[in-house]
């Protein structure tokens, strides 16, 4: 995948912001490196959305906002977990887990984006879910295969994504779990639930 200029005019069905306004809001929340990743995810998501008959606008919005809370401080996120009564189990895990769940909340609160499918795509882009809409699958996979990613197996994942979205979800889920196990990382229960549904019992 090569980076290319994306020209997309939002319909206002999902957000009152223009794409450029949304980009500026997102950019203000993160480092340049993270922002480049976000643009790469948008590119991959738009390509997948076009192939699998998903709203390109919704895919763009979800992709641009998926890491909205990624670089918020742990203190801010921990305070949010307590204040908004999120599952306290989240405190046992780091920002890699909670940034999607809390990010969906912040995107709704701060950016006014209330579409449930978009919010679920943000919420589940790292941990997955037992049931995922096509948009959720698109963002889950796009985050894994965006052009800036470079790791063993990513080209195979891109090939799968171009042929069968569900197969790409299964592959990503299995590879992610293997990586966590090999590196002795704590595994969030919902990640295991995603594996059980998509890989062990597809």
C-alpha angles and dihedrals in degrees: 000000000000123000111253136177111266117213109189129153114206118228095215089241092116105022139010089224124094117235090255092050090050091049091052092048091051094043091056090061100056151035121273090252092054091045091053088052090051091053089049091052090050091053093050092043093052091051092050093044091054091051098045100040097251123145106273090206093053090046091052093049094046092047094049092050101037094099096034092125098032096107099037112122120267088238092056092047094047090050089050092052090055097039097049094036098241117170105292088217085080088073088070090063134059135241091282087074105030100042092078096045095044092036091063089054093049094046089056094044100041104028100031095233107149105164105129095213092054092046092049090049089055092044095051103034093107106027099031121209138244089249118033129174119228089261091052090050091049093054093041091054097036090057088055100045105033114140094260094059115103118173137118109290099019094112090052089049090052090050091050092047090054091053108032124006095199091051088053090051090052093047094048092047093051094045092048093052092047090051092051092049094046090052095045092241125163109255121221109231094235089057088058090047089053090051093048092052101040104031111019095038108018 
